[in-house]
Amino acid sequence: MFRGKKYKKIAESFDRTKAYDLKEAIEILKKSELKFDQTVEVHFNLGVDPKHSDQVVRGTVVLPHGTGRQVRVLVFCKDNNLEVAKAAGADYAGGADLVQKIQEGWLDFDAVVATPDMMPVISKVARVLGPRGMMPSPKAGTVTVNVAQTVKELKAGKISYRVDKGANVHAPVGKLSFTADQLVENTKSVIDSVVKNKPQSSKGTYIKSLTLTATMAPGIKLDMALTR
């Protein structure tokens, strides 16, 4: 894989075998500032077997300082909830009309919320939304009767995460332009959430590794003390 000069310079500026505390890792990443504002992410490798339903790790967390990007929220609802959703900041709100638009290829949104009574309607686009991680789910808090609160949380920086087939969790924690303190607080919020959501059936080491990275920067190992 091709790596640019900037990437190589950053990679050579720190010890790839060492585990750093959060502020040190952020300082290293900030050396990789480019013409665009990179997304900072935290990556976990977990000691779980996602093949077993009782070891699937998933959750949501509202980042204290948001994600640094505008989230376009689509709400499937009807009647009075249409105005409630729009008043709360939803970019789009509707029912079967929006399902048809999605079937025609429309995907100009980042998060989807639905009231319980709309689930049969949007099941028609489950194969479109599901692979993109946008299918509303009670576990993710996106199937709800409290439309206003959910929309506001998503707009404020609520993110969701789910362990993948390789037992990894990837979550955005902000932009590289954030202050170090903002990135520390956001990252700690995600780590605390993943720790809290440890499956009861998980045995042995739960979090095997923890890495902080940015869009165009190498991954930096984090001190596992952050998970305790």
For each residue, the residues with C-beta under 8 A, 3 or more apart:
1:
2:
3: 7 8 11
4: 7 8 216
5: 8 9
6: 9 10 32 34 216
7: 3 4 10 11 32 216 217 218
8: 3 4 5 11 12
9: 5 6 12 13
10: 6 7 13 14 28 29 31 32 217 218
11: 3 7 8 14 16 218
12: 8 9
13: 9 10 28 31
14: 10 11 18 20 28 220
15: 18
16: 11 218 221
17: 221
18: 14 15 221
19: 221 222 223 224
20: 14 24 25 28 220 221 222 223
21: 24 25 222 223 225 226
22: 25 26 183 184 187 188 212 222 223 226
23: 26 27 180 184
24: 20 21 27 28
25: 20 21 22 28 29 212 220 222
26: 22 23 29 30 40 180 183 184 212
27: 23 24 30 31 180
28: 10 13 14 20 24 25 31 220
29: 10 25 26 32 40 176 212 213 214 217 220
30: 26 27 33 176 180
31: 10 13 27 28
32: 6 7 10 29 38 176 214 216 217
33: 30 38 176
34: 6 38 216
35:
36:
37: 68 175 176 177
38: 32 33 34 175 176 214 215 216 217
39: 68 69 172 174 175 176 214 215
40: 26 29 172 173 174 175 176 178 183 187 212 213 214
41: 170 171 172 173 212 213 214
42: 170 171 173 187 190 191 210 211 212 222
43: 168 169 170 171 210 211 212 213 219
44: 168 169 170 194 207 209 210
45: 166 167 168 207 208 209
46: 57 163 167 168 169 194 202 206 207 208
47: 167 202 203 204 205 206 207 208
48: 55 56 57 163 167 199 202 206
49: 52 55 167
50: 55 56 57 163 164 165 167
51: 55
52: 49 55 56 201
53: 56
54: 199 200 201
55: 48 49 50 51 52 199 201 202
56: 48 50 52 53 162 163 199
57: 46 48 50 161 162 163 169 194 197 198 199
58: 139 140 160 161 162 163 197
59: 160 161 193 194 196 197
60: 140 141 158 159 160 161 193
61: 158 159 161 189 190 192 193
62: 153 156 157 158 159 189
63: 66 67 157 158 159 173 174 186 189 190
64: 157 182 185 186 189
65: 68 157 174 178 182 185 186
66: 63 156 157 174
67: 63 71 157 159 172 174 175
68: 37 39 65 174 175 177 178
69: 39 175
70:
71: 67 110 111 154 155 157
72: 91 92 108 109 110 111
73: 89 90 91 92 109 110 111 112 113 151 154 155
74: 90 91 92 93 98 109 111 112 113
75: 81 85 90 92 93 94 112 113 114 147 151
76: 93 94 95 98 99 112 113 114 115 118 121 122 136
77: 81 82 84 85 93 94 95 113 114 115 118 147
78: 81 82 95 115 117 118
79: 82
80: 83 84
81: 75 77 78 84 85 93 115 147
82: 77 78 79 85 86 93 94
83: 80 86 87
84: 77 80 81 87 88 147 148
85: 75 77 81 82 88 90 93 113 147 148 151
86: 82 83 89 90 93
87: 83 84 148
88: 84 85 147 148 149 151 152 155
89: 73 86 151 152 155
90: 73 74 75 85 86 93 113 147 151
91: 72 73 74 109
92: 72 73 74 75 98 109
93: 74 75 76 77 81 82 85 86 90
94: 75 76 77 82 97 98
95: 76 77 78 98 99 118 121
96: 99 100 121
97: 94 100 101
98: 74 76 92 94 95 101 102
99: 76 95 96 102 103 121 122 124 125
100: 96 97 103 104
101: 97 98 104 106
102: 98 99 105 106 107 125 128 129
103: 99 100 124 125 128
104: 100 101
105: 102
106: 101 102
107: 102 128 132
108: 72
109: 72 73 74 91 92 112 134
110: 71 72 73 134
111: 71 72 73 74 134 142 154
112: 73 74 75 76 109 122 129 134 135 136 142
113: 73 74 75 76 77 85 90 136 142 143 144 147 150 151 154
114: 75 76 77 118 119 122 136 142 143 144
115: 76 77 78 81 118 143 144 145 147
116: 119 143 144 145
117: 78 120
118: 76 77 78 95 114 115 121 122
119: 114 116 122 123 136 143
120: 117 123
121: 76 95 96 99 118 124
122: 76 99 112 114 118 119 125 126 129 135 136
123: 119 120 126
124: 99 103 121
125: 99 102 103 122 128 129
126: 122 123 129 130 135
127: 130 131
128: 102 103 107 125 131 132
129: 102 112 122 125 126 132 134 135 136
130: 126 127 133 134 135
131: 127 128
132: 107 128 129
133: 130 160 162
134: 109 110 111 112 129 130
135: 112 122 126 129 130
136: 76 112 113 114 119 122 129 140 142 143
137: 140 141 142 143
138: 141 143 144
139: 58
140: 58 60 136 137 143 160
141: 60 137 138 144 150 153 158 160
142: 111 112 113 114 136 137 150 160
143: 113 114 115 116 119 136 137 138 140
144: 113 114 115 116 138 141 147 149 150
145: 115 116
146: 149 150
147: 75 77 81 84 85 88 90 113 115 144 150 151
148: 84 85 87 88 151 152
149: 88 144 146 152 153
150: 113 141 142 144 146 147 153 154
151: 73 75 85 88 89 90 113 147 148 154 155
152: 88 89 148 149 155 156
153: 62 141 149 150 156 158
154: 71 73 111 113 150 151 158
155: 71 73 88 89 151 152
156: 62 66 152 153
157: 62 63 64 65 66 67 71
158: 60 61 62 63 141 153 154
159: 60 61 62 63 67 171 172 190
160: 58 59 60 133 140 141 142
161: 57 58 59 60 61 169 170 171 190 193 194
162: 56 57 58 133 169
163: 46 48 50 56 57 58 167 168 169
164: 50 167 168 169 170
165: 50
166: 45
167: 45 46 47 48 49 50 163 164
168: 43 44 45 46 163 164
169: 43 44 46 57 161 162 163 164 194
170: 41 42 43 44 161 164
171: 41 42 43 159 161 190 194
172: 39 40 41 67 159
173: 40 41 42 63 183 186 187 190 212
174: 39 40 63 65 66 67 68 178 182 183 186
175: 37 38 39 40 67 68 69 178
176: 29 30 32 33 37 38 39 40 214
177: 37 68
178: 40 65 68 174 175 182 183 186
179: 182 183
180: 23 26 27 30 183 184
181: 184 185
182: 64 65 174 178 179 185 186
183: 22 26 40 173 174 178 179 180 186 187
184: 22 23 26 180 181 187 188
185: 64 65 181 182 188 189
186: 63 64 65 173 174 178 182 183 189 190
187: 22 40 42 173 183 184 190 191 212
188: 22 184 185 191 192 226
189: 61 62 63 64 185 186 192 193
190: 42 61 63 159 161 171 173 186 187 193 194
191: 42 187 188 194 195 210 226 227
192: 61 188 189 195 196
193: 59 60 61 161 189 190 196 197
194: 44 46 57 59 161 169 171 190 191 197 198 207
195: 191 192 198 206 207 227
196: 59 192 193
197: 57 58 59 193 194
198: 57 194 195 202 206
199: 48 54 55 56 57 202
200: 54
201: 52 54 55
202: 46 47 48 55 198 199 206
203: 47
204: 47
205: 47 208
206: 46 47 48 195 198 202 227
207: 44 45 46 47 194 195 210 224 227
208: 45 46 47 205
209: 44 45 221
210: 42 43 44 191 207 221 222 223 224 226 227
211: 42 43 219 220 221 222
212: 22 25 26 29 40 41 42 43 173 187 219 220 222
213: 29 40 41 43 217 218 219 220
214: 29 32 38 39 40 41 176 217
215: 38 39
216: 4 6 7 32 34 38
217: 7 10 29 32 38 213 214
218: 7 10 11 16 213
219: 43 211 212 213
220: 14 20 25 28 29 211 212 213
221: 16 17 18 19 20 209 210 211
222: 19 20 21 22 25 42 210 211 212 226
223: 19 20 21 22 210 226
224: 19 207 210 227 228
225: 21 228
226: 21 22 188 191 210 222 223
227: 191 195 206 207 210 224
228: 224 225
